[in-house]
Amino acid sequence: MFPLILVEAIKMSNKLSEGTVRDIAKTREDAKLLAECFNSFDDSDSWPGGFTGGTPITTERVLDNLQKKEDIRVLIAEVDGKIVGHCNVCQSELDPEASYVGLLGVNPEFQKRGFGKAMLIEAAETSARAGKRRVDLHTWGGNLKAVPLYKRVGYNWVPETSVLMESHIPGILNAEIFSEFFKRHNWYNSLERDITQEPDTVQEDSIGVFKYHFAGNGDTLDVVIDREAKGMCGFSRTLDGQTIAAEIKPKRHIGYIGYGEVPFSIRLKNGTEGPLPYQLTISSSDYFHIKLKDEDTGILNPNETVELPGFFSIDKAAEPLDRDKDPDIKVRTQAEFALEFGGEKILLYSGLIPTELISVTTNPPFLALSPGEKKQIGVILSSNAELQLSGTAEIIPSEDTIIDPTRERFYLEAGESTEILIELNAPDSDESDVSVLELDLKVEQSGQESWLSRQRIPIPTISPSGAVAYRSPHGLLILETFSFRIGINDQPPMALRKIWHKQTNRTLSLWGFLPALGYPFPSGGSEWDRKRFDIQIHNTNDYAEVRLQGESTETPGCKLDICFKVFPGQEYLETSIEMTNNGQEVLDNLGVRIAGWADFNGQKLYVPLRGKIYHLSSAEWSGNEQLPRKPKEYHEQWAAVSMYDDKVLLGYLWDIGEDLREIRLRRRGLPYFEYGLPNIAPSETIEKRLLRFYIGDGEWIKIRNLSANLNNRRMPGHPQEIQSDLQVGFISPGNVRGLHSESSLLLRRNNVNDIEFEIRVINETPVAVQGRMDFPNGITLDNQDTFEFRSDSLGINSPYRVLLRLHASSDASWLREGGEITLRFQNRIARIPFAAIAYDSPQGVDVEIGQAQGKKLHQLLTKPLSIAVSPDYCGGLLRISKGSEESVLYDTFPKAKPFVWWARFHSGISPIIQAEGIWDWESALPKESWKATQIELSPWTGYEMTSSLKHCPGLKDFVWRLRYLVLPGTPLLHFSVKAENKSKKWARFTFGFRGALKQNGMPLSNVLTTFNGKEQLIEPTGQHLSVQSSAQEGWICIPNSPQPIGLISTAKHRETLSFATLSDKAQMFDLSDERELYPGESTSLQGYIVLSSSCDEVKTLKNLSALIFK
């Protein structure tokens, strides 16, 4: 290759009328100014949907990126000390001969002043100085302002992309043969183009090209770019009326692998007044062959033209390139023509798209079998030629024969396909294995058959607990289990590309989890993205793996071994690396990161953050910009993404360790993990597991349990409440902390109430919010029924709080509806309905204590509710009634009469205390001793029943506390159970309440609830029927009992509330859950009963919060 010509010698005149373009300084001052510039992009129509995602970019984040990342150059535009534009030039992802403009933007207040143009001009010249043939960037076709600008500074819209743009200005500036032209004329000022908002689809003789025309003072320069080889293939230069020209043109751009030749010609023209010597030096890439018929040296006389004919051909070992799938990749099958013409030098390029003469696919595309399975498949031969083909296809089985040998003749017209049907018979074994079919293709040429290719078709046999790895004919390395299949590119970039979730038949496309090494990390592509790794595939009884091994060219002595591994019976992929120092110097300042792109959009993201479990499910907030990036913020090492209506579950699991430096979790696409690595001495090897990637189904708790098992961490025996990414609510005197949507506000009637209003978000970087609160009917603040507020610093460390002095009117209604909180963020609008519950003073409460047949009865009388409990009746709630009406509960007190088939059932509502594995837990329950205490948790009042268990099997020495509380002036009753393990043993148990409704000869009650995600009215027939309310709803309404009765569970983590029809005379409800406790731990379960006037009231109250258990 000829030496580079430094573009500093070329005449430049791209000065700005104001401001300057300079290099960024990696200082806090520049980082602060650049953050301000980035945040201004939100106001630009160049970034549809905004640039920041609603989360301001901070100085710290910018400075961290500047220090960690490596660019060829980072340019900024500056006016009066203010950064108004940014343009970074980095290495192209896959092509070492190209650079890439990563992020170009200008503050909208400073647009249309030439800053974008000036930075792009400097980016082209920077790329030329770096020795690049071209510089690329991406945009979108509707970018009406930018696309014309890009074309004006030399970019071309690559056809069939949306939208890759290529500028070949760097290669043009570096050509010695053009140096005199650009000494006379500034390249930008002399470039002439027709600007259109469409792809550049110019073709010359069916060859796709890009064309450049420069002109000035009678001098002209025309340059032609071969679109496939992505380099100059021709030029015509006229200086002072003297013209020289050269052109390389193949007959077509398609070359068939292992078949035939493509003619090409090299045309040289001397339009000067004297003879010009020429010399060609040709070099080609692997598997690309060139034959030149004539001499590659000579002398051209004035006004003479010479044409040198030749042939291109492609070796059988070349990899095919599908232009429909990869329209942006430079063909590897190309040649470089070093031309010295009249003593001046230029590099020209030409290439062919390597294409299979006959492509082979199978139907179905992947041929996994179960042990003993028989399946008919099709082997499809498709002609890519423009002529008729005939030949022979022979299918040869491997030693573990699963088919008989097959030999068939084929005849294919141009573009036609044919199918060969074969019967597969999988081995009847519990072991997983991969058999291989070999397909030999021979085609007729000039009346004789010649061998064309040999294809290997893998046939994996996978048991339900199996795992295999193999190389597919689709350009993928496959890791497959019974439930999923993962595809890894077998050519650069050798990253994960496909995931097949077999149960749902879903395919996820991605590019990711190929490690990049630092520090610093490249802003664009790295050598590992471009690396063609050595591939090793291993299948054992314990695992199946694909290993990619390669040596660094940029860091001598550094060897990288990347391992992707799956395990029989497991539903996750493990990614790890080994790094070996084969050099003489210590490798230091090392880091590794994995990240990537994916086309899937999860519906819910679950993360363990600061001791709580959060879920992000809003359309606007996906996690990437909201969640903290410091690993220590996550108290457990996992994240879960639910998608396709909870039918697919993805999980990310990492190890505990100080070397994990940054995490970026998100619901859309792939996460980012960055690790610091120790120094590696010569001859030393280090290993690092980077990530476990779960692919399966089920609920998020599966990921949490898997993480606990892998990290030998004990799971808590009681569930954690799931927190929302946006929590809004009130802290009221009733000890109710309602920090979730659709909460209810407790206010004392005809009184001024001091209520704390609070908003919490998980955003690490504070965001601004504008809010409005419309109060429910009869609720005012300073005689106003609305309240407006604003916060400019709402974040995970800075919730918004304000004290409100609310007045509840004196009217008799206890449930005040119609309230709404509206929150407006930059990228999200949330509307949260809420209601207010107006209660009375507890001063009018009457208490009565009596006995019946030796059993104590404690009664609490309020308006409108009255309740009765008995410590001698299993600590149960015997009666609950409204005003003078009868109790709504089944009541046989003081006797314990049989209820359906439960001989020892106690009437009303009684506790469930059942240790795991205990069948007859009811016999011991009446033996326990309970203490009744009247309590007040203002404004709630009622009873607490306490027992230290002595008889219940498996739970002895546990302390059980039951609470039954009423809210005066309302038809609300709160009931709860708290279990404390005072023993020295771990225990798992079911606890809660069950209750029976009074029938009084009335028909069975209908049940309204949410079931299978839908609201349903269930009409019982007298046959046994049990209905569970959906977990996140957790409410049941019985509309046709003597009065509507509502049941509400505050535990929304899973289904805890159910209602059963036991016979034509009996119905029961159940609030219960399974928990486990270690010694010293405690857990609770809470719910509400509302004697309502309608089921709509029950639904309004469904999100009543748990009381604080003291």
N, C-alpha and C positions, 0 to 999 in steps of 0.2 A: 504494500500500500504506500502511496506517496505521502510525504510529510505534510502536516497541516499548515495552512497559511493562516497566520494570526490576523484576526479581523481588526485588530487595532490599527493596522496599516490601511484599512479601507476608509474612505471618506464618509463621515457621519455628520448629520445635521438635524437630529431629532430633538431639538431644544424645546422646552416648555415656555410658554409666555409667562407663567407664574409657577412658583414652587419648584421643587426638585424631586428627583427619583434617586434614592440612595439605598444602601444595604441596611437591614435591620441590625440593631445592636442588642445582644442578649442581656439586656439590663432591665431592672424593674421599671425604670422610667419609660423605656420604649414599650415594654409589655403593657403598662397602664394605658399608654396612648393607643396602642394597637387594639386592646380590648374595647376601648371607646369606639374605635373605627368599626370593629366587627359588630358591635351592638347597633350601630347606625344602619347596618344592612337590612334590619327588619323593616325599615321605612322605604326600601327600594323595591320597585316592581321587577327587578332582576332576580329576586328570590321569592318565587311564588310560595305562599304559605309561611313566609318568614325565614330568617336565617338562624336565629338562636333557639328556636323551638319554645319560646316563651320563658327561657331561663337565661338571664344575662350572663355573658361571658366575663369572667373575672381576670384581674391582673395575675393572680396566682396560677390560673389554668393556662393562660398564654405563656407565662414565663416557664412553666413546667414543660410545655410542648416545645418551646424554643430550645431548651436545654437538653431534652431527650431525643429530639429528632434531628436528622441530618438531611440537608438540602444541598443541591448544587449552588443555589443562591436564593435568598429571601429579599425581595425588593419591596420598598414602601415608597409611596408618594407623600410628600410633606409640604404643608403650606403654613408659614408663620409658626413653626414649632408644633403643629397639629398634624398627626398622621391621618391622611384622608384616603389612602388606597393601599392595597396589598396584592402581591403576586409572588408566589414561590415557585421556583424552578427545581424539579427533582428528577431523579432517574425514572425512566419509563419502567413499567412493571415487568414486561417480558422481553423487551428489546434493548440490549446494551448499547445499541447505536442511536437510541432516541432518548430525548428528555421529555418532561411532562410538566405542564402548568397545572399545579394542583388547585390552588384557590386564588381566583382573581376577583377583586371587588373594589368598588369606590363608594365612599360616603355619598349618598344621594344628593346632598347639598353641593357637592363638588363635581357632579357628573357633567358631561358635555363640555369639559374644559381640557380634554386631551390627556388626562392622567392614565386612563386605561390603555390608550394607544401607546403612550410613552413607555409604560411598563411592559407591554407586549413586544415592542421593538427591542427593548433592552433584554427581554427574555430570549428572543431569537438570537441576538448577538452573543449573549451568555452561552447559549447552547452551541453556537459555532465555536466559541473559544474552548468549550469542553470537548470539541471534536465530534459532535453529534451530526448525524445525517438529517435529522428532522426533530421537531418539537410538536407534541400532541396536546390536546385538551379536550374536555367533554363539556357539552352544554345541552340544550334541548331546542328542538326545531322552532318552537314558538317564541324564542328569545329574540324578539324583533329588533331590539337595540344592539344586542351583542353579536349575533351572527354576521350582519354586514360589517361590523368592526373587525371581527376575526378574519373575514375574507379580505378586507382591505389591507391587512398587515400580512397576508400571505397564506392564510389557512384555507384548506379545502375540506368540504363536507364529504366524508367517506360514504359512498352509497351503501344502502342496506343497514346503516347504523342510526341510532337515535340517542345522541348524535356524537360521533367521534370526528374531530377535526384535526388535520395534519398540516403542518407547515414545513416545507422542505427548504425554507430560506437558509437554515444553518448549513446544509450541504452545499447549496449554491454559493454562499459566501466563502466557503472553504475551498472551492475549486480554483486552483492556480490559474487556469485558463481564462477565468472571469475577473481576475484581480485588477487588470488594467481598466476594465469597464467600470468597476466599482470605485476605483480611485478617481475617476472622472465624475461619477454620478452616484448620489446617495440612493441606496437600494429602495428605501421606502418611497421617496419622492418620484423615482423613475418607474415604479411598479404600476402597471395599468391592468385593471381587471373589470369584468362585467360582474356587478354585485347582484346576486339573486338569493332569495330565501329558500333554497332548495339544494338537494344533493348535487355534487359535481360528477356528472355521469358521462363526461366526454369520452368518446371512443374513436380511435383511428384504426381503420381496417380490422374492426372487431377486437382491438386491444384496448383495455381500459387504461386511461392516462389522466394525469393532471398537467395543466399547462400554465407556464408563467411567461409574461411578456414585460420586458423592461425597455424603456426608450428615453432618449435625451439628446438634444442637439444633433440629430441625425444618426446617432449611434443606437443600435438595437441589440437586445439579447432575448432570445426565446429558449426556454428550457422545458423539456418534456420529462415527466416523472412516470415510471412504470408503477402502476398502482399495486401490483402483486409483489414485486420485489422491493417496493417502497424506497426507490432510489432513482437518480437521474438515468434516463436511457437515451437521451438525445439532446442536442442543442444546436442553435445557429447564432453566431455572434458576428455583428457587423460593427467595425470601428473604422472611422474615416473612409467609409465606402468599401473596405476590405472585409470579405466574409469567409468564415470557416464554419463547417457544420459536421456533425457526426450523429449517427442514429443506429440503435440496435432494435430490431423488430422481429419477434417470432411470428410464425403463421397464426398461432392461436396461443391462448394462455392456459389451456388444459393440456396436461401431460399424463399419460397412462403409466401407472407403476408396472415396470417389468414388461412393457409391451410397446413396441413401435418407437418412432422418432418424430420430433417436431422440427421442421425446417426453420431456420432463422437467417437473417442477413445483417451484416454490419455495413453501413453506408457512410463513406467519408467524402467530403466535398471541399475542394480548395478554390475559393473565389477571390484569391489574392493575386497579386501581380508576379509572384515568384514561386518557385517550387518549394514544397513542404514535405519533409520526411515524416513518417509515422511509424509507430511501433505499438503493438498490442501485447500485453501480458495478461493471461487469463487464469483465474483461479476459481474453483467451484466449491460448493458446500458438499457435505457427505451425501452420497447416493445420487448425485447429479453429475451427468457426463456431457462433455462437449466435444464435438468433432468439427474442426475448421478445415474446409477444403483447400483454401489457398494460403499463401504465406502471410504471416502476421506482421511483416515489416515491408516497407516500400517507400517510394517517393511519389507524391502527387504533383503534377505539373499545374501551372495556372489554369483555372477554369475546368479542371479535370475532376471527375467523380469516379470513385471506385466502390464496388459492392463485393463484399467477402461473404460467400454463403457458408452455412454450417448446419449442424444438427444438435438439438438437445435430446437427451433421453434420461429416464428416471429408473434407478435400480429397484429390484424387487424388495429390498430391505427398507425402502422409504415408507414413512407413515403417511396415510392419506389425510387430506385436509378438506373438510366439508365447509364450503364457502357460505352455505345457507346458515350454518350454526356459528361459524367463526369468520364473519366478514371483515374483522379488524386485524387479523394476524398476518404478519409478514411471512411469505412463503419461505420455508427453509431450503427448498430446492431452487437455488438461484446461483448465478455466477457474477463475479466482479471482473470488469474489463478495465484494466489500467491502461489508458490511452495517452501516449505522448505524441503530440501533434504539433509540428513546427516548433519543437523545443518547449512547448507548454503542456501541462499535465491536467488530467481529469479522470475521475473514477466514474464509470458507467455500470449500470446493473440491469440484469434481465433475469426472469425466472418463470417457472411454470407452477400451476396449482397441481400438486400430486393427487391423482384421482385413480381409484380402482377401476379397472376395465369392467370387472364384474364384482359388485359388492354382495356380501353374504350376510344375511340376517336370519333370525329364527322366529318362529311363531309358536309359543309366546317368546318375547325377547329374552327372558331369563327362565332357565329350565330346571329349577330346583324341584326335587322329588322327595316324597316321604319314603321311609323304608318299605319295600315291598310294593310300591305303587307302580302301576302301568299307565303310560300316557303316550298318546300319539302327538308328535310335533311335526312342524314343517320347517325345512331348510329352504330359504328363499334366495334364489339367484336373480340379481337385478343388473341389467346391462346399463352402463353409463356411456356406452360408445355411440357413435353416430353411424354405425354400420351394422350389418347382420353378423351375428356370432353363432358359432356352433362348437360343440366340444363334448367333453366327458367330465362328469362329477363322480368321484369315488369317495365313499364314506367308510373310514377304517376305524373300528372300535379299539379301545385300549385293552389291556390284558384282562381286566375284570369286566368281561364282555357284558354290555347291557343292550346291544343290538347285534343283528347279523350284518356282515359286510354288505354294502350296497353300492352298485355301479349303475349310473344312468346317463344316457345321452341327453343333451339339451340343445335347443334351437331358440335363439333370442333375436327378435327384431330390435332396432334402436329404441332404447328406453323401456323395453319390455321386461317382465319378470316371470319366473316360473317357480313352482314349489315342488320339493321332493318330500314326500310323507314317509316318516319312519316311526316305528313303535319302540318306545323305551321301556325297559324293565329294570326297576331299581333293585339292588340287593336287599334281601329281607334280613336286615341286621340293625341292631340298636346303635351301631357306631355310625358317625357321620363321615363322609368321604367325598372326594371329587373324582369322577371318571372323566375321560377326555375322548372326544371323537375327533378324528383328523379328516379334513375334507381336502382332497386333492383336485384342483381344477386344471384341465388341459383344454386349450383352444386350437382350432384349426387355422393354419396360416399357409397359404399357397399349397393346399391339398395335404398338408402334414400337420399332425397334432404336436404341439409343443407345451411343455409344462408352464403354467402361469403362476400358480401360488398354492400354498398349503395353509389352510386355516385350522386353528384349534378351537373346538367348541366344548367348553366345560359343562359337565352335567353333575351338579352337586346333589348328594343325597343327605338330607338333614333330618335328624330325629328331633322330637320336641325338646330334648335337652342338649341339642348339638350346636356346633359352631364350626364354620369352615371359612377358608380364605382361598381365593383363586383369581386368575386373570381372565377377564371376559373379552370377547371379540368386539366390545363396544368402546374400547379405549379406556376402560376402567379396571381398577383393581378392586375386587369385591371382598367384603367381610359380611358374612351372612349367618343369621341365626333363624330359628323357627319363626320369630316374630318380626324381624326387621332385616333390611339389606342396606349396606352402606357402600357407595361408590367413590373411589379415589382416582383422580386423573393419573393415567400412566405416562403422561407427557407434561412438561411444564405449562402452567404451575401445577405441581403434583399435590393438590389440596383436595379436601372433601368436596364433592360436587353434587351428589345425590343421596337422598335417604328415602327408602321405600318402607312405609309402615304397612305391613302386610294385612293386619286385621281389618283396617279401614280402606285398604287399596289407595292410600294417599301417597303422593310423591312430593317431596320437598326438595327444591333446588337451592343450592348454596355454593359459596366459594369460601373456604375457610379452614382454620385449625392447622394451617401449615406454619410452623414456628418461624419467627424472624428473630435474628440475633442483634444485640446492641451491646453496649451503648456507644454512640447514639443509634437510634432506630432510623432506617431510611424513611423519608416522607412518602416516597413512591415505591417502586419495586426494588427488591433486594436481589443479591446473587442467588439466594435460595429459591426465590420465585422463578428464576430462569434456569435453575439447575436441573439437569436430567440425571436424577439419582439412580444409583444401582438399586435394583429391586430384589428383595428376598421375601419369599412366602413360606410360612411354616404352619403346619396343621399338626396339633398334638391332642391327646385326650384331655388336657387341661385348658388349652386355649388355641385360638387361631390368630395369626398376626401377619401384618404387612410391614416390612421394614424398608425404609428409604435411607441409603447411605451415600454420602458425598463429601468431597474435600473442598475446602474454601480456596478460592483463587485470590480473594482480597486479604485474607488473614492467613498467611502461610503456616502450615502445620495444623490448622484447625480442622478436625474431622467431625462431622455431624451425623448422628444416627437417629432417625425419627421412627418411632414405633406406634402403630395403630393396632390395638389388640381387643378381641372380644372373647367372652368366656361362655362355655356351655351352661345353659340354664339361666344366664344372667341377661339383663336387658340394657346393658350399657357398653359403650366404647371407651377404652382407656387410651389416652394419648400421653406419650412420654418421650424424652430425648436422652441420648448419651452424647457427651462431648469429650473428645480425646485430643490432647495436645501432642502432636507428632513433631513439633518444632523445637527450636533451641531456646526460645524465650518464654517467660511466663505470660499466659493470657490473662489479662486483668480487665477491670471495669466491664464486666460481662452482665448481660441481661438477656432475657428471652420473653417474647410475647406471642400470644395467639389471639386471633380475632377473625373477622371475616364479614361476608355479606350473605344474606339469605332473603328469599322472596316470600317467606311465610310471615304471617302477622298473627301472633298469639292473641288470645282473647283476655287472658288473665296472667299476671305475673305475681308469684308469691316469693317474698324474701324475708329472712330473719334479720331484723334490724333493731339494734339497741334493746334487746330483750323481748321484743314483740314480733309477731308475724304480721306483715303487711301484704295486702294484695292490691295490685294496680289493674283496674279493669275499665277505666274511662277511655273513651276513644282518643282523647287528646294527650293524656300523660302515659307514656310507654316505659318510662324508667330511665332511659339513657342520660337525659339531662337533669332529671330530678334526683336520682339516688346518689348517696355519697360514694366516693371512689376509694376511700381508705378501707382496707380490709378489716381493720380492727372494729369498724362500725357494725360488722356482721358477727353476731354472737354464735352463729352456727355456719357451717361451710356448705351451703347449698342454695340453689334457686330453682324454681319450678315454673314452667310455662304451660298453660292449658290452652288448647286450641280445638277448632272444629267441634264446638259444643261439648267440650270435655271428652271427646272421643280419642284425642291424641294428647299425650303428656310428654314434654321434654324436660329434662333435668340437667343441671350443671352442678357438679360436686368437686370440691377442691380439698386439698390437704391443709391441716393446721400447720402454720410455719411463719417465721419472721421474714422469710425470703419473698413472700407475696407482697408486692408493693402497690399494686393498683388493680381495681376491679371496676368494670363498667357493665352493669346488668341492664337488660332491656327486654321488653316484650316482643318487639319487632326485630327480627334478625338475630345475629349471633353476639354473644358477650365478648368482652375484652379482658384478658388476664395478662398481667405483667409481673415477671419474677426477676429478682436480682440473683446472680449466680456467684459462687466463690471463685477466686483466682485458681487457674489450672496450671500446675507446674509441668514442665516437659515430661512426657511419658505418662502423665496422669490422666485418668478418666473420671468424669462425674456423671451421675444419673439424676434425672429430675422428672417426676410425674407431674404433668401439667394440668390434666383435667380428666374427669370421668363424665361422659355424655350419655345420659339416660334417654332411651327411645322406647316408649311403651304407651300404656293407657292407665286410667284410674285417676284418683284424686292426688292433690299436691302432697298429702301426708305420706304417700309412698316414697317420695324423694327424701323427705325428712327422715323417715325410718331407715332408708338405705344409707343416708349420710351417717346416722347414728351408729349403724352396724359397722360400716367401713372404718369409722374413726373410734370404735370402741367407746362410744359415748352413750350414757344412759338417757333414754327418753323420759320426759316427765310423765307421771302417771295420770295427770289430768290435762285436758285439752287447753290450748291457749285461744283466747278470743282473737278472731281475725280482724285486724285494723285496716281501715281504708286509707288510701293515699291522701284523701281530703276528709278531715273530721271536723264536724261542726256541731255545736251543742251548747247546753247550759249546765251550769253547776248551781243547783238550787238547794234550799234548806232541807229538802227531803233526802239528802245524801245520794241523789240520783245524778250521775255524771253521764249525760247523754251525748257523748262525742261521736255521733254517727248520724247518717241521714235520717230524716223523718222522725226525729226524736220528739218527745213531749216535754212541755215546760210545766212545772208545778208552781202554782201561785195561790196564795191565801186570798180568799174572796173578800172584796170590799176593804182592801188593804194595800199599802205600798210595800212591794217586795224587792229586796236587793238581790239581784240575780247576776251572776258572772257569765258573760257570753264569751265563747272561746272558739278560735279557728286554728287547726293544726294541719300542716302539710309536711311531706317528707323531703321537700326540696333542700338540698345541701346549700345551694346558692339562693339567697332570699329573692322573692319575687314580689311584685306589686299586685294588690287586689283592691278593687272598688266594689263596695257592698251596699245592699239595701235590704232592710228588714221590714216586711209588712206584717203587722201584728194580727193575731187571730181576733175574732169578734169579741168586743168587750175588754180588750187589753190595750192600754195606752202607755206612752212614755211622755211625761210633761204635757199631757193632754193631746199628744200627737199619736196617730196610728201608724206612723212610719218612722224609721231611723236609718240614716245614711252614714256611712263610715268609709275610711280608706286606710290602708297600710302599705307602705313602700318597702317593708323589710320582713315579709312573712316567710319564715324558713323553719327547718327542722329544729334549729336552736333558738328560734324567736317566734313563738306563737303569738297570735293577736288576741288580746284580752281587753275587755271593757266591762265596767260595772254598770248595769242598767237598773234604774228604779222604776219598776213596772207596777201599774195599778190594774187590779182586776175588779171589774164592776160587780155590783151586788146582786145582779139578776140570778135566778135560780139555776140556770144551766151550769152543769159541771164540766162539760167538754166544750171547749171553745175552738172551733176549727177555722180554716181559711188563712192561716199564717204561711208565709213563704220568705225564705232567705235567698237573695240573688247575689251571686259572687261573680265578678267579671275579672278574669285574669287575662293576660295578653293572648294566651292561646287556649282559653277554656272559659266557658260560661256554665256555671252550676246553679240549678234552681232546686232548693231543698224545702219541701213543704214541712210544716210543723203545726202542732196543736198545743193548746194550753189546757191544763186540768185545774179547775178552781175548787179548792177544798175549804173546809171550815176549821175553826179552832178546835183542838181536841179537848177543850174544857168541858164540853157537854157530854162526855163519855161516862156511862154507868157500868159498874162492875158488879156481878153477882157470883157467889160461890155456893154451890149446893151439893147434895148427894142423892144418889138413887141406887138402892140395893148395894150400899157400901162403896160405890164408885163416885169419886169426886167429879163435879161438873163446873167448869169455869166459863162464865158467860160475859161477853163484852157487848154493850148495846150502844150503838151510835146512830146517827141519821146519815144515810138511810140503811146501813148494813148492821147486822148483828151476827156474832159468831159464838160458837161454843166449842170448848176443847176439854179433853179429859186426860190427866196423867195416868189414870188407871185403865185406859183404853188404847194402849200402844202409842200414847202421845199424839193421837190423831185429832184432826179437825172434824167434829161430829156434825155440825150444822152451820149453814150459812144462809141467811135469809135477808130479804129486802123489805124494810118496813114491817108491816103486820103479816106479810105473806109467810107461807110455810117454807121450811128449808128446801133447797133444791137438791139436797143430797139424800141418798138412801139412808134411812135412819131406823135402827132397832135398839138404840141405847135404852137401858144399860146391858141388854143381852147381846151376845155374839151369835147371831143366827146364821145358818147356812145361806150363802148367796150363790145361786147356781150350783156349782159343784165344790166351791171352796168352803169346807166345813168350818174353818176357823176365821173366816173373813169378818173384819170389824167394819161397822157401817161408817159412812162419811168418807173422809180422805185419811188414809193411813200410810205409814212409811214403808218403803221397800228397803230391806237390809239383807242382801243375799251375796255371800262370798262365792267366788268362782268355784264351780264344781259341786256346790251344795244344792241338792234337789229340794229337800223339805226344810226350807228356811223359816216357814210360817209357824211351825210348832214352837220354836224358841222365842218368837217375837213377844207373845203375851207375858213371858216370864221376866222380861226386862223391866226395870224400875225407872220411872220418868219423874222429873221435877218440873212443875209448871211455875213460870215467873212472868208477871205482867211487866212489859217493857214499853218504853217510848223511844222511837227514833224520829223525833219531831220532823214533819207533822204526822208520821205514822204512829199507830199505837196498836198493841195486841199482846200476844203471848209468845214466850220462848219455852220449848220443851227440851229438857236435857237428860241424857242417859249415858252412863259409862257402861258399855255392854259387857255382860258377864256370861251370857248364855248363847248368843248367836254364834253358830259354828264358823270358825275361820276369821272372826272379827272381834274376838274377845280383847278387852282393854282398849277398844276404839271408843271415842267420845262422839256421840251423835247429838246435833242440835237442830231442832225444828223450829221454824218461825211462821206465825200466822199473824199478819198485820193488816189493819184496815186504814184507809185514808178518809177521815171524817168528811161528810158532805159529798162523798162520791161512792159509786157502787164498785169500787176497786178493792180487791184483796190480794196481798202479796204473800206467797208461801215459798219457803226455802228450806234446804237441808244442807248442813255442813258436817263433814266427816273429818275427824282428826285421828291420826294413828299414834296412839300413846303406847303401843306395844313395841316389841323389839323385832317384829317380823314384817317383811314385805307382804302385801296382800293386794289381790285384784278382786273387784266386787262390782255389783250393780246396786245403785242406790237411787232414791227418788220417792215418788208418791204414786199411789193409784187411788182412784175414787169412783164411786158409783152414783149415778143420777137417780133421783126418785122418779118412778114411773107412775104410781097412783092409778094404775089401770089405763093409762093413756097409751096411744100408739108409740112405737119406737121413734126416736128422734132422728131426723135427717142430720147430716153432717156436711158443713161447708168448710173446705180447706184447700190448700194447694197440694196437689198430688202429682208426681212426675212433671213438675214444673208448670202445671196448669191449675187454675182455680176450678174446683169441681164440687158439685152438690151431689152427695152420695145418699141414696135412699135405701135403707136396709130392708131386707126381706124376712128377717128372723133367722136366717142361716148365719153361721159364724163368719164374721168379716172384721178384719183389722186394717185400719188406714193410718199411715204415718204422714204427718205434715212435712213438706219439703224443708230441708235444714235451714236455708237462708230466710224462709218465711216464718216458720215456727208458730203458727196460730191455727186454732180450730174454733168454729162457731157452731153451736147447736141451736138452730133458729126456731124449732117448733116444740121446744119444751115449754113448761108453763110460762117461761119468759126466756128470751135469747140469753144464752150463756156463752161467754168467750173464754178460751184458754190460750195463754200466751207463754212461750218459753223464751227466756233471755239468752239461752245457749244456741247460737246460730252456726256452730262449727259442724254439727251433724244432726241427724234426725233424733230428737229426744222426746217429741210429743206425739202421742198416738191415741186413737179412739177405736174401741172394739164393740161390736154387737156380738153378744155371747149366746143369746137365744131370742125367742120372740117376747121375752119379758125382762131382759137384762142388757144394760150397756154400761161400759166402764171407760174411763180415760186413764192415761198413764203418762207421767213425766219422769223419765228415768234415763240413766246413762251408765256406761261402764267406765270405771276408773281404776287406777292402781296407785298405791301410796307406799312409800318407804317410811320407816320410823321417823317421827317428828314432822311429817308433811300433813297438809290438809287440803281439802277440795270442797267445792260447793256447787249447788245447782239451784236455780231460782226460776220462778214463774209467777204469773198473775191469773186471777179469775176476775172477770167483769160480768156483773149482772146487767147486761146492756139492754138498750131498747131496740138495737138493730145490729146486724152483722157488719154494717159499714163502720160503726163505732169500733168494733173489734179490729177491723183492718187498719183503722187510723192509729190504733194503739199498739200495733204488732211489734213496734221497735222500742217499746218501753225498756229502759235500761235496768240492769241489775242494781240493787242497793249495795252500798258499801257494807261489807260484813265485818262488824267490830267484835 
